Amino acid sequence: QKEVEQDPGPLSVPEGAIVSLNCTYSNSAFQYFMWYRQYSRKGPELLMYTYSSGNKEDGRFTAQVDKSSKYISLFIRDSQPSDSATYLCAMSDIIQGAQKLVFGQGTRLTINP
Amino acid sequence: NAGVTQTPKFQVLKTGQSMTLQCAQDMNHNSMYWYRQDPGMGLRLIYYSASEGTTDKGEVPNGYNVSRLNKREFSLRLESAAPSQTSVYFCASRLAGGVQYFGPGTRLTVT
């Protein structure tokens, strides 16, 4: 079993819809949770960064972490065609000096105009 | 600020050939990382360097070597390329306590 599981999709929704992306994990030592967005043939770029449990909101994006269920989510409100990309969840435990990220498989999202 | 740069962008190798992928960052970051990305597998850590002068294995180190040349540069070497090493390779860097920033990637095909 993979340490981090993410539904690879693909997921296709109409413009304006609310999108929910999710990951589950098995390592209870994970403390740092991230969502990266990756456009085709580009490097991943950080979208959201959360420490421990709780919610974090940034514009149309909300990240949620439920450590008791080992489950994290990313919500996109009022989705736009420019949000079409692959979304990768990533997580790590507390490491001095270096941060060894463990990634999910990525979910390919398409927003249709 | 160029951020994280990688060279080359594309490369085709024959089985058994060697090559070095170059990575440089201009953000004065302490730690640097090499990942590979394969379809359906997400990104997997190959090697990392917590600070200048140190390197450690990640999840999939076999067939690779690394050098942290100085604080800015971290190279990945394939001594004898195999078709299983066909992948997209990403370098990343991080300031202590911060997040990882990724380069644009190198697409490698081994025939």
Interface residues (C-beta under 8 A of the other chain):
Chain A: V4 Q6 P8 M34 Y36 R41 K42 G43 P44 E45 L46 Y49 L88 A90 Q96 G97 A98 Q99 K100 L101 V102 F103 G104 Q105 G106
Chain B: V4 N30 S31 Y33 Y35 G40 M41 G42 L43 R44 L45 Y48 S49 A50 S51 D56 G58 F90 R94 A96 V99 Q100 Y101 F102 G103 P104 G105
